[in-house]
Amino acid sequence: MRVLLWGVAFMLMAMSAQAQIYHANDTGGIIPWSCENEAAAHAIAAAYCARWDKYHRITSVHRHYGDYIAFNCLWTPYINRYALPAVHTRSACGYERLWPRVRVLD
């Protein structure tokens, strides 16, 4: 029973790792934007492009929920490097403290 439980847990973890990329093929793809996905976008795109022994390049980041982070898979990062410029992404999520809208007067 324990082996079956470990097998199910492993399969669920493996399926959740593939849920990050929305549409993609061997030339690139898009990742749904969230602050956490933007922080991990280089790792997600690099792991995806490594399937075809290619290098990744983040080409656009739209910082709104419902938008996407686009990336391309390139044969080499040195040829045609200025045609599609790389876009820098955030390395961590910085959440601001939300102040209460209603203050209690003492």
Secondary structure, DSSP 8 states (H G I E B T S, - for coil): -HHHHHHHHHHHHHHHHGGG-SEEETTEEEEE--HHHHHTHHHHHHHHHGGGT-EEEEEEE--STT-EEEEEEES-SSTTTTTS------SS--------SS----
